[in-house]
C-alpha cells in the first residue's frame, strides 16, 4: 500500500505580510516560496515521504537591488534556493507512510510565533510550536533589530559560535550538551518547541494524519482549519476555540488554486 500525499495548510495570522519559505531536505535544496498577507492562507501538497522545513520570511523586498528579507532569507527570489538565514522559527516535518514526525525548532533562533497542529490523526497528535513572542523578551546580546525595532532573537550558537552552545566537539552528544541559560529562556516562553540541538525529546511529535496546519502568529485557543477539495476541515478539540470571523469568511468563500501551492485570497 502506497503512502498518500498530505496537505499542509499555511496560515498567516500575523498583522504583517510574511513570505513563507519551503525547503525539501535533500542536497538539491528544492524550494518554494510565496507571499501571504495578513489573514491569507495557502496549502502545500506534500508528496509521500516528504521531509522538509517551513518558515516565515519577514521584511522582504524582491524589487530592489538587495532582493532579500530581514529574517529568514533563502535567496534573491520569491522561491527559496537555500535554507533560511538566521534567525528563523522553523516548522520541521518528516512524513512517512504510517508515522509522521513534526516539531517547531528554535535552534536557528526566532522571528515569528509558529504553531503546527494535525487535523485529526492517530497517535500523539498534539500541537507543537510556540505562540509566545520571544522578540518581546529577547536578551540584549541575542537581539536582532531593524530601524530600531526588534525583528528577531538569535540563538546562542549563532551569536557566540562556541562548541558548548552549538553542541559540537566535546559537547557533541546528549550527555555533554545541556540546556544553557539562553536555551532555557527560549524554553520558558516556548515550552512546546525545541530550544537547542538535543532538545528533540521534548518537542518532536509522532502522529499519523492526512492534514496539517502551520499557523504563524496564532495562539493555542484558536480553531485550526484546512480548506481544499472544496471542503472545509476543522479540528474541533476542546483546547481550540475559534478563529476570527474574517478567517472563517475567507475560508468558506474562497477557492484555492489547483497548484502544488494554492493561495487562498
C-alpha angles and dihedrals in degrees: 000000000000122000115246128234113260132220121234114190114203116204129190109210091159121112090236136058116267130191107216116214124207123193128181108220103239136099094274095060090216104190147177133202140178143163124265119187119201109295096016127118138190136192129227120204102217112202122233111286093015118166119185153115133262124193143154122256114206135199094018126173116176094171101067129071095267094051094192145115131246091234134013096016113174103179141320096292142056092260113069118246097180143006117303119270119245137301103044136134106232131205107205126198137185107181115197133177097260103006133040127196123204139164143155114245127204091177087108092046132257134286107154135002112265132184131191120201132167122224104234114317136144128276130026092342098171131144119275127196145043130297093175121094112237090186087076095055103027114141111249095244090056098044123119115199138187122187089351093305125114106241101168149000118232124218120247089246092055092044101045103019092211128150090237095057095035095049095233138121110016088356094054101117139057093258095058103029104074133170114284129207087260097052089043090056088055092047093051091060096033109032094164095055130075111255102186138012098278097039092096095106090070099041113033111098124206116210143137114225138141096219134043135182125216107192124186115210093358123138129225093251094065126099112244118218139183123203120197140122086035090294134110116223119190134178108235098192117146092242091064124068120174144318120230117284090249090059092052092048097053092044094052097042104036129082118211122229112261094237135111084269116030120191118208112212 
